[in-house]
Amino acid sequence: GAFIAIEAANRAEAPIVGEAPENLTDLGGIKLGVGLQAFTPTNTPVLAGETNTPEIVIYVDYQCPICQAFDVPNSAQIRSWVDTGAATVEIRPISFLDRASLNEYSSRAANSSMCVANFEPDAFWDYHENLMLNQPMEGIEGLNDNELFQLAETSGAGTEEVKGCIQAKSFGDYVAQYTQSVLSEPHGGVNITGTPTILVNGNQYTWASGDDLVSAERFAQFVQAAVAE
């Protein structure tokens, strides 16, 4: 009896389907600053004081191999900049690659990231990185919902609320609507045609080759140039 009551209570706490997650920016990302803390209605991480702190924005699909190719070599550097207050990073997850998966991994992973943003925003960077490191190959099954929750636990977001939200796909409708809006019209003044789309202070980072894409040194130079403008 008691166990069933607890289960029902957890379900009742899950967000209403279709509503937007908490703690997102006006353009639908989760923004992180000093100490990898999230900017939320009640928390504004301190910045290091430069007037032109680089603001890095990344549109990502967790099934997207090019996103992973950029992320893995760049993640330690971005983490360090954000942790120390030298930059902020805002991750905007979208989902259009379910067709590349046998179990709708793209939309379930994006939903799970929104569950973490909503309930445990300060764990978001670690969860984002763990999703990148555990990206499935295209055309196979990605992590199931229980495995996504285990990854959230590893990332410091292992709460019952997160678990219920992942299992209920509470933000699935929101992710679908957000993805459509991002890809169908200019978003924040930029045409987003795919992922990753990477902006630094509004300037889009481009690459002509795979070597360019995976070069952390080249991205650092781009960030420095954006700050100098």
N, C-alpha and C positions, 0 to 999 in steps of 0.2 A: 504493500500500500504506500508506504512512505517513499519508496524509490520512484514509483510512478508519479507521485506528486512533485518530486524534485525534477523529474524529466519534463513535466508539463510546465513547471515554473521556468525552466531554462528556455523552452520554446517560446514562452510568452515574452521573454526578454529580447528575443531576436527582432531585428528591425522590421518594420512594415515593408513588405515587398514593393519595390519601385521607388522608395524614398532614397535620397542621397545620403551617403556616409557623412558622418561628422568629420571635422578637422581638415577638410579640403579647402584649397584656395578657390578664388572666384573662377579660375579656369580649370578646376577639377583635378589638381595634383595634390600630393602631399609634400610639403616643403620642410626641409630639415636644416638646422643650423648647429651652433656650438654644441658639442657633446652629442651630436647626432640626434638632438631633441627635435621633435616636430613643432612647427608653428601651429598653435591651436587657439581657439577663442580665449583661453585662459593662460597661454604661455607664449612669450615671444623670446626665443633664444637671443642672448647678447651677441653682437657682432664684434669683430676685432677692431673696428674703428676706421678702417679705410672708407673714404667717401664713396668709392666706386667698387664696392665688394662684388665680385663676379657672381651673377645668379645663373646657375646652370639648370636648364630644363631638359628633361629627357622623356620623350614619348616612347613607350615600350609595349611590346606584346611578348608575354613570357614564353611563347612558343617560337619566337623569331630568332633564327640562328645568327643573323647579322647583329641583333641586339646583344646576344651573348658574346659575339666576337669583339664588339667594342667594350663590353662591360668587364670581361675578365682581366685584360691587361690594364684597364683604367681604374678599376674599383678601389685599389689600395690608395692611389693618389687622390681620388675624389673624396674618399673617406677621411683622409688626413686633412685635406683642405677644410672640409665641413666641420670636422671634429674640433679643429682649432679656431674656427671662425674666420678663416681666410676666404671662404666662399659659402654660398648656400646651394643646395641641390633640391630640385622639385621633380618628383617622378609622377608622370601622368600615364597610368596603365590603360591600354585599350585592348580590345579583343576582336580580331578578325581572322584568326588562323585555326579555328576549330577544324577546318577541312584537312589540315595537316596532321591531325591527331585522330586516334581511334576512340578516344573517350572525352572529347570536348575539352581537352586540357587547357586550351587558351582561355576560354571564358571562365572555367572553374578556377584557374590560377589567378586571373584578374579579380574575380569575385573574392577569392581568399585574401588577396592583398588589400582590398577595400575593407574586409572584415578586420584585418590588423590595423589599418588606418583608423577605423571607427572606434575600436575598443582599446588598442594598445599601440598608439601612434609612435611612441618612442622606440618601439621595437621594429619600426618599419624598415629602416635601412638594412638591418641584419636579415630580415625576412626577404626583402628584395634581392639581396645578394645570394641567399640560399636558393631562391627560385632560379636565379641565373645559373648557379653552379649545378643545379639538378634538372636543367632543361632536358626534356626528352628529345631524342632524334625525331625527325619528321616521319610520320607514317606508322608510329608505334603508339602504345598506350603510355600516357604520362602518369604521374603520381595520381593515385585515387584520393578521395576526400580524407580518408583516415591518414594517409601518408602526408597530405598537405598539412593536416593538423599537427602531425609529428614534427614537421619542418617548422611550423609556427612555434611549437614548444621549444625546439632547439634554439629558436630566435628570441626567446623571452616573451612570447605571446601565447602561452599555453593555457588560456582561460576557458572556462565552460562557454562564455559568451562567444568567443572566437570559434570554438568547436561547433556550436549550434548554427552560427552564421555560415560557416563553410558547408555544413551538411545541408542546410536549407537553401543554399545559394541565394541568400537574402538580398544581395546586391546585384544579382544577375540581370534583372531588368534595367537597373541603373547603368550597369556597364555597357549593355547593348545600346541604350539610348545615347550615352556619352560617346561611344565609339562612332555611332552614326553621325553625331553632330561634329565631331572632330574631323572626320574624313570627308564630310559633304560640303563644308563651307570654310572659309579662312578662320583659323582658330587663333585668337589673340593677334590677328593681323598676318598670320603665316599660313600658307597652304601646306597642310599635313597630308602627304600622299602615301606614307608608309612609315615603318619603324626600322631602326631607331631614327627619330628626328631629334636632333640635339641643338639646343640654342644656348648661347652665352650672352647675357645682356641683350637678348633679342637677335643676335647675329647667328645665322645658321652655320653649323659646322658641316663641311662637306669633305668627301674623300674620293680620290680618283682610282684608288687601288686597295686591295686587301691590306697591303703593307701600311698604307696611310691609316686605314681604319684601326689597326691594332697597335699603332704607335702612341704610347702614353706621352712620349716626349713631344710629339707633334701636337697632341691635344693641349698639353701644358702651354706650348707656345701660343696656341690660339686663344687660350684663356688669358694669358698675359697681354696679348694684343688687344683683346676686348676691354681689359681694364684700362689700358693706356689711352683708349679713345676719349 
